Amino acid sequence: MRFDTKIAVLLRDDLAVWQRLNVTSFLVSGLGSRVPELVGQPYEDADGTAYLPMFRQPVMVFEADKETLTTAHGRALSREADLAVFTSDLFATGNDRDNRAAVRAVGRDSLDLVGLAVHGPRNGVDRIVKGARMHR
């Protein structure tokens, strides 16, 4: 199945493995709340055990250097794409309130981005993450 839209996560390539996994998890959680139609129906196994729904389409994970990530952030903003960000400051916080305060304390052009998640039209998302490579 080919979707008209795309979900992409872009991670800075100098993160530790645990940081990459943590950042990805946090970033994609925002997309489902912003764009509810991305989430499919709940799952159920043959025994009738219910499971939570998940995204209806794949999540593509990319990596890039800091400069490419910053460029992608600007492209996403200029395209008004659905966007979630994760900054290096969030590794030092322990709750949602402090996370939001850490982002709020820094101007858009000064954010020390370590990851972003974006959703939008397929070709637009491809242009946003241009220069990044598939995560290895």
Salt bridges, closest charged atoms under 4 A:
ASP13 OD2 - ARG133 NH2 3.13
ASP14 OD1 - ARG12 NE 2.85
GLU63 OE1 - ARG20 NH1 2.67
GLU63 OE2 - ARG133 NE 3.52
GLU63 OE2 - ARG136 NE 2.81
ASP82 OD1 - ARG34 NE 3.12
ASP82 OD2 - HIS119 ND1 3.62
ASP96 OD2 - ARG100 NE 3.06
ASP98 OD1 - ARG97 NH2 3.62
ASP112 OD1 - ARG12 NH1 2.81
ASP112 OD1 - LYS66 NZ 3.16
ASP126 OD1 - LYS6 NZ 2.43
